[in-house]
Amino acid sequence: MATCSAVVRCIVIHFILLVIAADRLCSAATAQTGQDAGVRLHEAIAGEEFNVFLPLEGAIADDARRFNMLLIEHSRGIKAVRAVLIGSTGGTLTFFELKELASGPSGLRDVLRTAPAKSGLIQSMFVSETPFDAASSPPQVLCLTLRAAFSGDALRTEPLALALAAVANEKSEKPSTAPRSDNAATAELTTAIYPFGEFYFEVRRKPQTGNLAASFSAEQKAVVTLPSAEAATLSLQKNFTLEFWMRTVALQGAVFSSWSGAERDAYPLEVEAEPDGRLAAFTAGRFAYKKISSRSIVADGRWHLVTFTHSAAPGQLPGQLKFYLDGRLQDSCETQAADAAKSVPTLGSRAGKEKFFQGFIDDFKLFSRTKTSAELSAPKSYDSDDDPSLVIYDHFNDHPGAALRGESGSREKPDRAGLISTGLSREASSLLMAAKVRNFRTQINGRSVRLGWEFEGRSDVESFTIERSLTGAANAATANAAGAAASAETSGEMKFESIGTVVCSESQGRYGFTDAGVGEQSSVAFYRLRKNSSAVSGRAVTYSDVVKVGLAETKLFRLYQNTPNPFNPATNIEYELFEPSPVEIAVFSMLGKEVMRLTKSMQPAGKYRFMFDAAERNLSSGIYLYRIQTNSGTETRKMILTK
């Protein structure tokens, strides 16, 4: 009992000393706003946690020896959640988490009244159980986790001031122990206060995006795995691109892992949060693992786009794994083809058993190709959900695509908003993932082009600007790569011009625009849509894919691929006429022998289908050709008969 009261007395005295020091540190911080409040550290979102990483070198006096306390003075609009000191000894990171002294014993209420009323700030104090020795392991970084309180203000400024404190016994020069009495302790304790300075934060109101993100926590231990068939794409023997958005303040945990945890097992990729706030990725072949890291901090509480691309190589030649953060290349390494991973790829943990991640993930995608640097250089400016190489994606809203799987083996619809029966929860996200432009298509009417597209879902998009280029890349794929690399009026060699605007409406899902007379200006035209929004300042301009239209020789019909294909014994052949025309359909063997001919003198515009039965003609297995001929041209396709 005596020991307990001694500890209480020690805490009270520590608090008295720090409150007095706080008066010298930042008594007038709240009287200032904007740049007058000090150095701007962060742009925060109300209601969300964020990290601030402050370098300590140069901020600590040369005669400093041991620090064991951190004093924070801040407004009520900011909550101090966690404080961590990060050092380095022999190249190894040292990690000290300070513990907050909460309300403490009742006597502290009287102590708080001694704080100067003019400051208007509240004080938070964090204490280290193990003193941080600045002489033997120099501190490098202070990581401070804060939470911005909710507010009705669209934008507000919050001040904050910091100081490290060394409280020691005067006689032994060691960190203070429990004093015999308050008066004796005051005489024997020494304190040194080393201010960092004054800072401020710009806090924005959380946008109502209508978007949801997957929420992971170490306590919840949700297990989310990739479907096994599609997950086979994630292999060091194949090309792939893995990308997702993430937001975290955690300094540890597996964000994504394909490793079982056994040292001898090879695996293509594991992504982990590092103690210094960066993001690291590991890959292992037959003999050893390799590590690549982000150059900048990821655990700052902001949304970041994380992308990994892998280029496989034939035979025993090394492949290459590249790490991009927000569209910028961070690091890369060579890879060695190895056996398939023995663990199902897992999101938010390693094999669903350890290293559970704390944070948010959104818009998870896996592609069966290696994305180019041009595509990745402008992540917010390229809209391409219709990519045929997209194997898995999940935006964690109500209508997932080829979704991630939970513990039950299949993605289940939530019983209510934000809850999924597999243990994965979802929360409202400040990441503005606008609805995508889908089915962007063209139709030629004489010398004019009719554009059509679909755009549904909650979005901040107010209008579409239709842009056209009459010069540029030879094909739409090249045009899209160029468009991904540029958000200005010029994309590579393509010069786009605005030719019209269509207003967006939440109640309208389909849109159209006619470019009249374009065929009189050029034989080829390229089109793209620019999505316009003023809801979020500084947001990058977003474009749709580029579509190419040939106007020189216009076919007024379309021949579709037969279904089913391969077939036995019958299949459907379908074609479409855009204007009335006589039609002739013929089927040939690969040797040019005519098998069937169907002639129609005149058919009106529309879609037509007829069944071709190989059994009626006693045909053998093999490849056959079917051809359509109209007034505006011919087209031939292949079909396969199997018996």
C-alpha positions in Angstrom: 0.0 0.0 0.0 2.9 2.3 0.8 4.5 1.6 -2.6 1.2 2.5 -4.3 0.9 5.9 -2.6 4.5 6.6 -3.4 3.9 6.0 -7.0 0.9 8.3 -6.9 3.0 11.1 -5.3 5.6 10.6 -8.0 3.0 11.0 -10.7 1.6 14.2 -9.1 5.0 15.8 -8.9 5.9 14.9 -12.5 2.6 16.4 -13.6 3.3 19.7 -11.6 6.7 20.0 -13.2 5.4 19.5 -16.7 2.4 21.9 -16.2 4.9 24.6 -15.2 7.0 23.8 -18.2 4.0 23.9 -20.4 3.4 27.6 -19.5 6.8 28.4 -20.9 6.3 26.3 -23.9 3.1 27.4 -25.6 0.9 29.6 -23.5 -0.3 31.7 -26.4 -0.7 29.0 -29.1 -4.5 29.1 -29.2 -4.5 32.9 -29.8 -2.9 32.2 -33.2 -4.4 30.6 -36.3 -3.1 29.7 -39.8 0.6 30.2 -40.4 1.0 32.2 -37.2 0.3 29.0 -35.2 3.6 27.5 -36.3 4.5 24.9 -38.9 1.7 23.1 -40.8 2.0 19.4 -40.2 -0.9 17.7 -41.7 -4.3 17.9 -43.4 -6.6 15.8 -41.3 -10.2 14.5 -41.8 -12.6 15.0 -38.9 -13.3 11.7 -37.0 -10.3 9.9 -38.3 -6.9 9.0 -36.7 -3.7 10.1 -38.3 0.0 9.9 -37.6 2.6 12.7 -37.5 6.3 11.7 -37.8 8.6 14.3 -36.3 12.4 14.0 -36.6 14.2 14.5 -33.3 17.7 15.1 -34.5 18.5 18.7 -34.0 15.5 19.2 -31.7 17.2 17.7 -28.7 19.9 19.5 -26.7 23.4 18.2 -26.8 23.5 17.7 -23.0 20.4 15.6 -23.0 20.8 12.1 -21.6 17.5 10.4 -20.9 14.0 11.2 -21.8 11.0 9.6 -20.1 8.1 12.0 -20.7 6.3 13.7 -23.5 4.2 16.8 -22.9 1.5 17.7 -25.5 -0.6 20.8 -25.4 -3.5 20.8 -27.8 -7.0 22.1 -28.3 -10.1 20.1 -27.6 -10.5 19.5 -31.3 -7.5 17.1 -31.3 -7.1 14.0 -29.2 -3.7 12.5 -28.5 -4.0 8.7 -28.9 -0.5 7.3 -28.9 3.1 8.4 -28.8 6.1 6.2 -30.0 9.8 7.0 -30.0 11.8 5.3 -32.7 15.5 5.0 -32.5 18.3 2.9 -34.1 21.0 0.8 -32.5 23.5 -1.0 -34.7 21.2 -0.6 -37.8 18.2 -2.1 -35.9 15.2 0.0 -35.2 14.3 0.4 -31.5 10.7 1.0 -30.7 9.5 2.7 -27.5 5.8 3.2 -26.9 5.0 5.8 -24.3 2.0 5.3 -22.0 -0.5 8.1 -21.4 -1.2 9.2 -17.9 -4.9 9.6 -17.8 -6.9 11.4 -15.1 -4.9 9.8 -12.3 -5.7 10.3 -8.6 -8.2 12.9 -7.5 -5.4 15.2 -6.4 -4.5 15.9 -10.0 -7.7 17.9 -10.4 -6.2 20.5 -8.1 -2.9 20.4 -10.0 -4.7 21.1 -13.2 -6.0 24.3 -11.8 -2.5 25.7 -11.6 -2.2 25.6 -15.5 -2.5 29.1 -16.9 -6.0 29.9 -18.1 -4.7 32.1 -20.8 -3.4 29.2 -22.9 -6.9 27.7 -23.4 -5.2 24.3 -24.3 -5.6 21.0 -22.6 -2.6 18.9 -21.7 -1.7 15.2 -22.4 1.3 13.5 -20.8 2.9 10.3 -22.0 5.5 8.5 -19.8 8.1 5.8 -20.8 8.5 2.9 -18.3 12.0 2.4 -19.8 14.0 5.7 -20.2 14.9 6.5 -23.7 18.7 6.8 -23.6 19.7 9.5 -26.1 23.4 8.8 -25.6 23.5 5.1 -26.4 20.5 4.9 -28.8 19.9 8.3 -30.3 16.2 9.0 -30.9 15.4 9.6 -34.6 11.7 10.0 -34.8 8.6 10.7 -32.7 5.5 9.1 -34.1 2.4 10.8 -32.6 -1.1 9.4 -33.3 -3.9 11.9 -33.1 -7.6 12.0 -33.8 -9.4 15.0 -35.1 -12.8 15.5 -33.5 -16.0 15.8 -35.5 -17.2 19.3 -36.2 -19.7 21.1 -38.4 -16.9 23.3 -39.9 -15.9 22.6 -43.4 -12.3 23.6 -42.6 -10.8 24.5 -39.2 -7.3 25.0 -37.8 -6.1 23.2 -34.6 -2.9 24.2 -32.8 -0.6 21.9 -31.0 2.7 22.2 -29.1 5.2 19.5 -28.0 8.1 19.1 -25.6 10.2 16.2 -24.4 10.9 16.1 -20.7 13.7 14.4 -18.7 12.7 13.9 -15.0 15.6 12.5 -12.9 16.8 12.1 -9.3 19.2 15.0 -8.6 21.6 12.8 -6.5 21.9 9.7 -8.7 21.1 11.4 -12.1 18.9 8.4 -12.8 15.3 8.4 -13.8 13.2 9.3 -10.7 11.9 6.6 -8.4 9.1 6.8 -5.9 9.9 9.8 -3.5 9.5 9.6 0.2 7.2 12.6 0.4 6.0 15.4 -1.9 8.4 18.0 -0.4 11.4 15.7 -0.4 10.7 14.6 -3.9 10.5 18.2 -5.1 13.9 18.9 -3.7 15.5 15.7 -5.2 14.0 15.8 -8.7 15.4 17.7 -11.6 13.6 18.3 -14.9 14.7 19.4 -18.3 12.2 20.5 -20.9 13.2 20.5 -24.6 10.4 22.1 -26.7 9.8 21.0 -30.3 7.9 24.1 -31.1 4.4 25.0 -32.2 2.4 23.4 -35.0 -1.1 23.4 -36.5 -3.3 21.1 -38.4 -5.9 21.8 -41.0 -9.0 19.6 -40.3 -11.6 19.1 -43.0 -15.1 17.8 -42.6 -15.4 14.2 -43.6 -16.9 14.0 -47.1 -20.1 12.0 -47.5 -18.9 9.8 -50.4 -21.4 7.0 -50.0 -18.3 4.7 -50.3 -17.5 1.8 -47.9 -14.1 0.4 -47.1 -13.1 -2.9 -45.4 -12.2 -2.4 -41.8 -9.5 -4.6 -40.2 -8.4 -4.7 -36.5 -6.2 -6.9 -34.4 -9.1 -7.5 -32.0 -11.6 -8.5 -34.7 -9.2 -10.9 -36.5 -11.2 -11.0 -39.7 -10.0 -13.5 -42.3 -10.4 -12.6 -46.0 -8.9 -14.8 -48.7 -8.7 -14.7 -52.4 -10.7 -17.3 -54.4 -8.3 -20.1 -55.1 -8.9 -20.4 -58.8 -8.3 -16.7 -59.5 -5.5 -16.4 -56.9 -3.4 -18.7 -59.1 -2.7 -15.6 -61.1 -0.5 -14.4 -58.2 2.6 -16.5 -59.0 6.3 -15.8 -59.7 5.8 -17.8 -62.9 3.2 -15.3 -64.2 2.7 -11.7 -65.0 0.4 -9.9 -62.5 -0.5 -6.6 -61.0 -1.9 -6.3 -57.5 -3.3 -2.9 -56.3 -5.4 -1.6 -53.5 -6.1 1.6 -51.5 -5.1 1.5 -47.8 -5.3 3.8 -44.8 -3.6 3.1 -41.5 -1.8 4.4 -38.5 -0.5 1.0 -37.5 3.3 0.4 -37.3 3.0 -3.4 -37.7 0.8 -6.1 -39.3 0.5 -8.0 -42.6 -1.6 -6.0 -45.0 -1.5 -8.8 -47.6 0.2 -12.2 -47.5 0.6 -15.3 -49.6 3.1 -16.9 -47.2 2.3 -19.8 -44.9 4.9 -18.7 -42.3 7.1 -21.7 -42.8 10.7 -20.6 -43.5 11.2 -23.1 -46.3 8.0 -22.2 -48.2 8.3 -20.0 -51.3 5.7 -17.2 -51.8 5.2 -14.4 -54.4 4.3 -11.5 -52.1 3.8 -10.4 -48.5 3.1 -6.7 -47.6 3.8 -5.5 -44.1 3.5 -2.3 -42.2 6.9 -1.3 -40.7 7.7 0.2 -37.3 9.1 3.3 -39.0 5.8 4.0 -40.8 6.9 2.7 -44.2 5.5 -0.2 -46.1 7.6 -3.2 -47.0 7.1 -6.1 -49.3 8.8 -9.6 -49.2 9.1 -12.3 -51.9 10.8 -15.7 -51.6 12.0 -18.2 -54.1 13.6 -21.5 -53.6 16.6 -20.3 -51.6 16.1 -16.9 -50.0 13.7 -14.0 -49.6 14.1 -10.4 -50.8 12.7 -7.2 -49.3 11.7 -3.9 -51.0 10.3 -0.9 -49.2 8.5 2.4 -49.8 10.6 5.5 -49.7 8.0 7.5 -48.0 5.7 7.0 -45.0 2.5 5.2 -45.5 1.1 4.9 -41.9 0.1 8.6 -41.8 -3.6 8.1 -41.7 -4.1 9.1 -45.3 -5.3 7.1 -48.2 -2.6 5.7 -50.4 -2.7 3.6 -53.6 -0.4 0.6 -53.3 0.6 -1.3 -56.5 2.9 -4.2 -57.2 3.7 -5.4 -60.7 5.5 -8.6 -61.6 7.1 -9.4 -64.9 7.8 -13.1 -65.3 10.7 -14.4 -67.4 11.1 -17.6 -69.4 13.1 -20.5 -68.0 15.5 -19.8 -65.2 15.9 -16.1 -66.1 14.9 -13.8 -63.2 11.6 -11.9 -63.2 11.1 -8.5 -61.7 8.8 -7.2 -58.9 8.1 -3.5 -58.7 6.5 -1.5 -55.9 4.6 1.7 -56.7 3.1 4.1 -54.1 0.5 6.6 -55.4 1.7 6.0 -58.9 5.4 6.5 -58.2 8.0 3.7 -58.3 9.5 3.1 -54.8 11.6 0.0 -55.2 12.1 -3.2 -57.2 13.9 -6.6 -57.0 14.6 -9.6 -59.1 12.5 -12.7 -58.5 13.1 -16.4 -59.2 10.4 -18.7 -60.4 9.3 -21.1 -57.7 6.6 -23.6 -56.8 3.2 -22.2 -56.1 2.6 -20.7 -52.6 1.4 -23.2 -50.0 -0.9 -20.7 -48.4 -4.1 -19.1 -49.8 -3.4 -15.4 -50.3 -4.9 -13.5 -47.3 -5.9 -9.9 -46.8 -5.4 -8.3 -43.4 -3.2 -11.1 -41.8 -0.6 -13.8 -42.5 -2.6 -17.0 -43.3 -5.4 -15.8 -41.1 -3.3 -16.7 -38.0 -0.9 -13.9 -37.1 0.3 -10.4 -37.8 -3.3 -9.0 -38.0 -3.5 -5.7 -39.7 -5.1 -2.6 -38.2 -6.6 -0.2 -40.8 -8.7 0.1 -43.9 -8.5 -1.3 -47.4 -10.6 -0.4 -50.4 -10.8 -1.1 -54.2 -8.8 -4.3 -54.2 -7.8 -5.5 -57.7 -5.7 -8.3 -59.2 -4.8 -8.2 -62.9 -3.4 -11.0 -65.0 -0.9 -8.7 -66.7 1.9 -6.3 -65.9 0.6 -2.8 -65.9 2.9 -0.2 -67.5 4.5 2.7 -65.7 2.5 5.0 -67.9 -0.8 3.5 -66.6 0.5 3.8 -63.0 1.9 7.3 -63.1 -1.5 8.9 -62.8 -3.6 6.6 -60.5 -6.4 9.1 -60.0 -6.7 10.1 -63.7 -7.4 6.7 -65.3 -10.8 5.0 -65.2 -10.4 1.4 -66.4 -12.7 -1.1 -64.6 -13.5 -2.8 -67.9 -10.0 -4.2 -68.3 -10.3 -7.8 -69.5 -7.2 -8.8 -67.5 -9.0 -7.8 -64.2 -9.2 -11.2 -62.4 -10.4 -10.1 -59.0 -11.8 -6.9 -57.7 -13.7 -5.8 -54.6 -14.8 -2.3 -53.7 -16.5 -3.5 -50.5 -19.8 -1.9 -51.4 -23.1 -3.6 -52.0 -22.3 -5.0 -55.4 -18.9 -6.6 -55.6 -17.4 -8.1 -58.7 -15.4 -11.3 -58.6 -15.2 -10.7 -54.9 -12.8 -11.6 -52.1 -13.9 -14.5 -49.9 -14.3 -14.7 -46.2 -14.0 -17.6 -43.8 -17.1 -19.3 -45.2 -15.6 -19.6 -48.6 -17.8 -17.2 -50.4 -18.6 -13.5 -50.2 -22.0 -13.1 -48.5 -24.2 -10.1 -48.6 -24.3 -8.1 -45.4 -27.1 -8.6 -43.0 -27.1 -4.9 -42.5 -24.9 -2.0 -43.7 -21.3 -2.4 -42.6 -21.5 -6.0 -41.4 -20.6 -9.2 -43.3 -21.2 -12.6 -41.7 -17.6 -13.7 -42.4 -16.3 -11.3 -39.8 -15.2 -8.6 -42.1 -16.8 -5.3 -41.3 -17.1 -2.2 -43.5 -17.1 1.5 -42.5 -17.9 4.7 -44.2 -14.8 5.8 -46.1 -13.5 9.3 -46.8 -11.9 7.9 -50.0 -13.9 9.3 -52.9 -14.3 6.3 -55.3 -16.6 7.8 -57.8 -18.9 5.7 -60.0 -17.2 4.5 -63.1 -17.9 5.2 -66.7 -19.0 1.9 -68.2 -19.9 0.6 -71.7 -18.4 3.6 -73.5 -19.5 2.9 -77.1 -19.9 4.5 -80.5 -22.3 4.2 -83.4 -21.7 5.6 -86.8 -24.7 7.3 -88.6 -23.4 8.3 -92.0 -20.8 10.9 -91.4 -21.7 11.5 -87.7 -20.8 9.5 -84.6 -23.2 8.8 -81.7 -21.5 8.3 -78.3 -23.2 6.4 -75.5 -22.1 5.5 -72.0 -23.5 4.4 -68.6 -22.7 6.0 -65.3 -24.6 5.0 -62.2 -24.0 5.3 -58.4 -23.4 8.0 -55.9 -20.7 10.4 -57.2 -19.5 14.0 -57.0 -19.3 14.2 -60.8 -21.4 17.1 -62.0 -20.9 16.9 -65.8 -19.0 15.2 -68.6 -16.9 16.9 -71.2 -16.6 15.1 -74.5 -13.1 15.4 -75.9 -12.1 14.4 -79.4 -8.8 13.9 -81.2 -8.4 13.7 -85.0 -4.7 12.9 -84.9 -2.6 10.6 -82.7 -2.0 7.0 -81.8 -2.6 4.1 -84.2 -4.9 2.2 -81.9 -7.0 2.8 -78.8 -4.7 0.7 -76.6 -1.8 3.1 -77.3 -4.1 6.0 -76.8 -5.2 4.7 -73.4 -1.6 4.3 -72.3 -0.9 7.8 -73.4 -4.0 9.1 -71.6 -3.0 7.4 -68.4 0.3 9.3 -68.4 -1.1 12.8 -69.0 -4.0 14.7 -67.5 -3.6 17.8 -69.7 -5.1 18.6 -73.1 -2.3 16.7 -74.8 -1.8 12.9 -74.2 1.5 11.8 -75.9 1.0 12.8 -79.5 -2.7 13.0 -79.2 -4.2 16.5 -79.0 -7.7 16.5 -77.6 -10.3 19.3 -77.9 -13.5 19.8 -76.1 -16.6 19.4 -78.3 -19.4 19.4 -75.8 -20.6 19.0 -72.3 -23.4 16.7 -70.8 -24.8 17.5 -67.3 -24.8 14.5 -64.9 -27.9 13.5 -62.9 -28.2 10.9 -60.1 -31.5 9.7 -61.5 -30.1 9.2 -65.0 -27.9 6.2 -65.7 -27.4 6.4 -69.5 -26.0 9.3 -71.4 -25.4 10.1 -75.1 -23.8 12.8 -77.4 -23.7 13.1 -81.2 -20.7 14.4 -83.0 -22.3 15.7 -86.2 -20.3 15.7 -89.5 -17.0 14.5 -88.0 -16.6 12.1 -91.0 -16.1 15.2 -93.3 -13.1 16.2 -91.3 -11.2 13.0 -90.8 -11.2 9.2 -91.5 -10.3 8.4 -87.9 -11.5 10.0 -84.6 -10.6 9.3 -81.0 -13.0 10.1 -78.1 -12.8 10.2 -74.3 -14.9 11.6 -71.5 -13.6 14.0 -68.8 -15.4 13.8 -65.5 -15.9 17.2 -63.9 -16.2 17.8 -60.2 -15.9 20.8 -57.9 -16.8 19.0 -54.6 -13.2 18.2 -53.6 -10.6 20.9 -54.2 -7.4 19.7 -55.8 -8.8 16.5 -57.1 -7.1 15.2 -60.2 -9.0 15.3 -63.5 -10.4 11.8 -64.3 -10.8 10.5 -67.9 -12.5 7.5 -69.4 -10.8 5.1 -71.7 -10.2 6.3 -75.3 -12.3 4.8 -78.1 -11.3 4.8 -81.7 -13.8 5.2 -84.6 -12.9 4.5 -88.3 -15.0 6.6 -90.7 -13.4 5.9 -94.0 -15.2 2.6 -94.9 -18.1 2.2 -92.7 -19.6 -1.2 -92.3 -23.4 -1.1 -91.8 -23.5 -4.6 -90.3 -21.9 -6.7 -87.5 -21.2 -10.4 -87.5 -21.0 -11.9 -84.0 -19.0 -15.0 -82.8 -21.1 -18.1 -83.0 -22.4 -19.6 -79.7 -21.6 -22.1 -78.4 -18.1 -22.5 -79.8 -16.7 -25.2 -79.9 -20.0 -26.9 -80.7 -21.5 -30.3 -81.3 -23.6 -30.7 -83.3 -25.4 -27.3 -83.6 -24.5 -23.6 -83.0 -26.1 -20.2 -83.4 -24.8 -17.6 -85.9 -25.9 -14.1 -85.2 -25.6 -10.9 -87.2 -26.9 -7.3 -87.0 -27.9 -4.9 -89.8 -27.8 -1.1 -89.2 -29.7 -0.4 -92.4 -31.8 -2.5 -94.8 -29.6 -4.7 -97.0 -29.6 -8.1 -98.9 -27.7 -10.7 -97.0 -25.8 -13.9 -97.9 -24.4 -16.3 -95.3 -22.1 -19.1 -96.4 -20.1 -21.8 -94.5 -16.8 -23.2 -95.8 -14.3 -25.9 -94.8 -10.7 -24.8 -94.3 -10.0 -26.2 -97.8 -12.5 -23.7 -99.3 -15.3 -26.2 -100.0 -18.7 -24.6 -99.6 -20.8 -26.4 -97.0 -23.9 -24.2 -96.8 -25.3 -21.0 -98.4 -28.3 -18.9 -97.1 -29.5 -16.0 -99.2 -32.0 -13.3 -98.2 -33.1 -10.9 -100.9 -33.6 -7.9 -98.5 -33.8 -7.7 -94.7 -34.7 -4.6 -92.6 -32.3 -3.2 -90.0 -32.1 -5.4 -86.8 -30.6 -8.4 -85.2 -30.9 -11.9 -86.8 -30.0 -15.4 -85.7 -30.1 -18.8 -87.3 -29.0 -22.3 -86.2 -26.3 -24.2 -88.1 -26.6 -27.9 -87.6 -23.5 -29.9 -88.6 -25.3 -33.2 -88.1 -27.6 -32.5 -91.0 -24.6 -32.3 -93.4 -22.6 -35.1 -91.8 -19.6 -32.9 -91.2 -16.4 -34.2 -89.5 -14.6 -32.4 -86.6 -12.5 -29.4 -87.5 -12.4 -25.7 -88.1 -15.0 -24.1 -90.4 -15.4 -20.6 -91.7 -18.7 -18.6 -91.9 -19.1 -15.5 -93.9 -21.6 -12.7 -94.2 -21.9 -10.5 -97.3 -24.0 -7.3 -97.6 -24.1 -4.2 -99.7 -21.5 -2.5 -97.5 -19.0 -5.4 -97.2 -18.1 -8.8 -96.0 -16.8 -10.4 -92.8 -15.6 -13.9 -92.0 -15.2 -15.7 -88.6 -14.0 -19.2 -87.5 -16.0 -21.8 -85.6 -14.9 -25.2 -84.3 -16.9 -28.5 -84.6 -15.9 -31.2 -82.0 -17.3 -34.7 -81.9 
